[in-house]
Amino acid sequence: LDMTILFHEIVYGPVQSRRLGSSLGVNLLPYDGKLCSFDCIYCECGFNRDFRTKTKLPDRENVRAAIEDKLQQLQKEGVTPDVITFAGNGEPTMHPEFAGIIDDTLELRDRYFPSTKISVLSNGLHLNKKEVLDAMKKVDNPILKLDSAFDETARRIDRPNAASYSVSQQVERYRLFQGDFVLQSMFLRGRFEGKVIDNTTEEEISAWLGLVRTLRPREVMIYTIDRETPARELEKAPLELLQKIAERVGELGVKTIVAG
């Protein structure tokens, strides 16, 4: 499992992101393991079971100090990051101090690099907590995942740890953003644990487009696997297919980014 990308510091980068530009990453999760409420078959951090850890999460003060340190250093170097991205080894909104950390980050951003955007990549599962929802509404780019319109497919791809997970519940939570968010969807095909996985069929794509029409996000990011995945029998969705999906999203009047 040496292929997995675990983020060993609280703040890392800036790295060039294929979706976000020059991105300063923040990892609110254990540096030596993974903590997530999904266990996606395509996750670049690997499967949850392979990266269990007893390490504590970094606390709010340490995160603030690490971000401020890095921003001061970048300011001295004359480097302005395009974005500060919360992603890391799992689901950032699981951090118990997530809301306070976002407030700190907004304050530091305004002080050091007012033009830098703040993005959070989230599976959306924890938006049922008011403080998480409010914090996500404050950031420039709340990037929310939705990999299928069908519960069964979403469960097979994302393997949420909540038995109650349903796409319709996620859609209701996403509607609370009134379109002011970015929807991120991964398209792929293959097999996992003997079951066929394919969210690129016409049935899947049509149903997913129906949700895009309902949610009207400010932007849709569609992408496919880019790195080695923990589930071995997965393949990329062809770029031409992603481009066709993007055209259909465009016909709904919604902007799309394709990352092949």
CORQUI-V551668 format. One record per backbone hydrogen bond with DSSP energy under -1.0 kcal/mol. NH is the residue of the N-H (numbers start at 1). CO is the residue of the C=O. If there is no record, write none. Layout:
NH_CO, NH_CO
This chain:
4_1, 5_44, 12_25, 15_23, 17_21, 21_17, 23_15, 24_83, 25_12, 26_85, 27_10, 34_51, 35_89, 39_158, 41_157, 43_40, 46_43, 51_48, 63_59, 64_60, 65_61, 66_62, 67_63, 68_64, 69_65, 70_66, 71_67, 72_68, 73_69, 74_70, 75_71, 76_72, 77_73, 79_74, 82_22, 83_22, 84_117, 85_24, 86_119, 87_26, 90_88, 91_35, 94_91, 95_92, 98_95, 101_97, 102_98, 103_99, 104_100, 105_101, 106_102, 107_103, 108_104, 109_105, 110_106, 111_107, 112_108, 113_109, 116_113, 117_82, 119_84, 120_141, 121_86, 122_143, 127_124, 129_126, 133_129, 134_130, 135_131, 136_132, 137_133, 141_118, 143_120, 144_182, 145_122, 146_184, 154_150, 155_151, 156_152, 157_153, 158_154, 159_155, 161_37, 165_162, 170_166, 171_167, 172_168, 173_169, 174_170, 175_171, 177_174, 178_175, 180_177, 181_179, 182_142, 183_219, 184_144, 185_221, 187_223, 189_235, 190_197, 191_233, 192_195, 195_192, 197_190, 199_188, 205_201, 206_202, 207_203, 208_204, 209_205, 210_206, 211_207, 212_208, 213_209, 214_210, 215_211, 216_212, 218_181, 219_181, 220_255, 221_183, 222_257, 223_185, 224_259, 231_41, 235_189, 242_238, 243_239, 244_240, 245_241, 246_242, 247_243, 248_244, 249_245, 250_246, 251_247, 252_249, 253_250, 254_249, 257_220, 259_222
